Amino acid sequence: MVLAEGFRPAEPRSFRTVLGHFCTGVTVITTEHGGPAGFTCQAFNALSMDPPLVLFCVSNTSATWPRIRAAGFFCVNVLAAGQAELGRRFAARTGGRFDRIDCGSSPGGAPMLPGAAAWIDCTLESHFPRGDHTIAIGRVTEMLADSTRDPLLYYRGRLGV
């Protein structure tokens, strides 16, 4: 097959660069299992309106994913504009993600990050390993949005664009 001029094979580095041209929102997926746990996730989306389902993708090397799976519930915290530092904190592989954060608790028991644009409480319905990630599907049980806050965006490798 001959590629059109400028096209490249889908090797990991090019794949990441090209997909970086797709603007996404930024979420922090949280749970409570042996203490609070959470990670930054841009691979989040609605899946179904009826029943209300969402999905997120998580790296198979994530230390948080086994805790979400074991807990069976999670809260999607949709970060607001101005929360880039919080997004970076939960993306780091170091501890202390919840240090000095006064979290509330969602109706399902997961940490709710203050100042988020929205919160979506879910029970874990199913999950499927695919490639180097796992696709997790959650059934929405409760949700809340702060219509005064704009979302934090991720574009071309940068937060807050």
Secondary structure, 3 states (H helix, E strand, C coil): CCCCCCCCCCCHHHHHHHHCCCCEECEEEEEECCCEEEEEECCEEEEECCCCEEEEEEECCCCCHHHHHHHCEEEEEECECCCHHHHHHHHCCCCCCCCCCCCEECCCCCEECCCCCEEEEEEEEEEEEECCEEEEEEEEEEEEECCCCCECEEECCEECC
